[in-house]
Amino acid sequence: MNLQRLAVALKDRARALGFDLVGITTPDPPAHFDLYRRWIAAGYHADMHYLATERALERRADPRRILPECESIVVLAVRYPAPPEDVPPHPQGHPRGRVAAYAWGDDYHEVLKPRLRALVRFVEEQVGRPVPNRYYTDTGPILERELAQRAGLGWIGKNGNLIHPRRGSYYLLAEILLGLALPPDPPFATDHCGSCTRCIESCPTQCILPDRTVDARRCISYLTIENKGAIPEGLRPQMGAWVFGCDVCQMVCPWNQRFATPQGDPAFAARPEVPFPDLLVEMRLTPEDFRRKFKGSPVKRAKRRGYLRNVAVALGNAGDPRAVPVLADALYDPEPLVREHAAWALARLGGPDARQALEAARARETDPQVRTALTRALEELEERGCGDRHTAS
């Protein structure tokens, strides 16, 4: 089959499978690899050590290290819903959290992999033989945003996200490496960010760097998902209501405000009680509740202990006194990580009930790190006066 016609047919098939954007590029080494290596050397990858292994670096430096037969790379994107700017009020006025919009529905890994397999089968049917291939969606050792820019899907914005000039940035990316020389599309050559710095200025933790990368150590998405330990205390007040991921740098982007829509791929439509969860309810999730609620959801990646850690921080930031008894109960959660952050949240809320709960928990606590957190929380209350009700800013 003529490869030019095959490329056209492949794109048509990709759109029929639900991909909104599709382009083709070469497997040439990425021009931004030195930037990536400097990012790793500076430690901006935080505890994501899998990004920094020598094997991972070698493979990111050249896609042919992944698939020696690779002659072209198909880059695809699927849209997910754009979130509203404000959290909708709860009917009973309970404090609500926020979940990043890509995680409102089904896990994109499980959704997109069958589509990628189907697209590979389509190519093989068209050429009448097996074609060497590898496919990924956010899991492969490749610089996928650079590949997307090279395939003509958009430019890399100042917030590090790929931005399409007429559709914005609420997209999930996927790639297929093929042992077939499909004709490449022209790269997206222009930068439409201009002098705009809204994403940089609006980032709650100021994690966006001048070179269009992000310091993961300060990024709310990293802190609430990939980070498996305690959240640095200095960053907790800046996390607001985010309990899984963060959309702020996309929400303020003019290209999203102009072109993004609440509609996305149906697979990523919001599940009930996921986008803006009732924090008082979430803090009481048992392991079974968590597994049931987030089965097939990206949120399960944080595991229950990480998710409730995040919920505790959001409750501390919410400043709602109704959270005190819920957080007091969390001081006896089986997970030390949850107990530690519940102690911090109670100190944020303040009041005699919070103090009493912290004192009772410290008398029973055996984990050294949690005991330290309880002591710090009580010291903070002492400094402020235990009867003061603190409302988080």
Secondary structure, DSSP 4 states (H G I P E B T S, - for coil): --HHHHHHHHHHHHHHTT-SEEEEE--PPPTTHHHHHHHHHTTTTTT-GGGSSHHHHHHHH-GGGT-TT--EEEEEEEE-PPPPSSPPPPTT---B-EE-GGGSSS-HHHHHHHHHHHHHHHHHHHHTS---EEEESS-SSS-HHHHHHHTTS-EE-TTS-EEBTTTBS-EEEEEEEESS-PPPPPP------TT--HHHHH-TT--B-TTS-B-GGG-HHIIIII--SPPPTTTGGGGTTEEE---HHHHT-HHHHHH--S---GGGSPPTTSSS-BHHHHTT--HHHHHHHTTTSGGGGGHHHHHHHHHHHHHHHHT-TTHHHHHHHHTT-S-HHHHHHHHHHHHHHBSHHHHHHHHHHHHH---HHHHHHHHHHHHHHHHH-TT-B----
